[in-house]
Amino acid sequence: MKLTAKKSLGQNFLINPHIIDKIVTTAKISKNDTVIEIGPGTGNLTKKLVEQAGKVIAIEKDHRLIELLQETLKNYSNVEIIEDDILKFDPEILNTKYLIYNTGFKIVANIPYYITSNFLRIIFESTNPPTGKGGWPKPELIVLMIQKEVAQRILAKPPHMNLLALSVQYYSEPEIIGYISKNNFRPIPKIDSAIIRLQPKSVVRNPQLFNLIRTGFSEKRKQLASLLSKKLDIKKTKIEGILQKIDLDPKVRAENLNLKQWLLLKSYLFNHHQN
């Protein structure tokens, strides 16, 4: 059964077995683990996961690949293949059938690169601790193959901070494990990749913080004090004073603040009831 990769689904199949091994090693898979794989493709990574894990749930959007995956993995009883779009997927299905809210799980995937930001937002921001009900429960670990530039954006520091970095760094401890040449995929993509490990933190959702951050990045070229004063109807002098308190130049822009400074800024703006 010959398959051509679908450009519309961002398909580039990983073919180097050494890199597949590295992904599995990074995820520290054991027989005690339930692993959710997103976009298993032709099943090269899935097969290795199935050999190492107690249970693998592979979620694939492309209908053409389901039969191929079933054939490739027919000798394994600890794998479930689900045809669905992960961006629209209801995780309650997993809890009903596999009790993942109680037993825990890891996410391991070579995901289509165009869904990276949306996927991470869904996993982190739809989580409703501690049960996960109404959204994704917190994974024990996330290991992804993603676009090299996106991995670098996630690990950004001032003066290159961005919304994606702040979100991922709030919800997890991210680490780039290694860079992968585009020549390890078929068809060969235009960009190199990276293996990234995200260790989720025990934090609760913080809509007020991220509303503030989004406001700060809404007009990136503007100084933060002027922008927040206009958007939040707070005196500019008050915001400048707070910025100085957290050791920042009053003329600073959003990309110059790290996560800790955003948290302090939010606290001073909304929790201290200053005049």
Sequence and secondary structure as in RCSB ss.txt:
>XXXX:A:sequence
MKLTAKKSLGQNFLINPHIIDKIVTTAKISKNDTVIEIGPGTGNLTKKLVEQAGKVIAIEKDHRLIELLQETLKN
YSNVEIIEDDILKFDPEILNTKYLIYNTGFKIVANIPYYITSNFLRIIFESTNPPTGKGGWPKPELIVLMIQKEV
AQRILAKPPHMNLLALSVQYYSEPEIIGYISKNNFRPIPKIDSAIIRLQPKSVVRNPQLFNLIRTGFSEKRKQLA
SLLSKKLDIKKTKIEGILQKIDLDPKVRAENLNLKQWLLLKSYLFNHHQN
>XXXX:A:secstr
      GGGT  EE  HHHHHHHHHHTT  TT EEEEE  TTSHHHHHHHHHSSEEEEEE  HHHHHHHHHHTTT
 SSEEEEES TTT  THHHHHHH HHHH  EEEEE  GGGHHHHHHHHHHT  TTT TTS    SEEEEEEEHHH
HHHHT  TTS  HHHHHHHHHEEEEEEEEE GGGEES  SS EEEEEEEE S    HHHHHHHHHHHTTTTS HH
HHHHHHHT  HHHHHHHHHHTT  TT  GGG  HHHHHHHHIIIIIS   
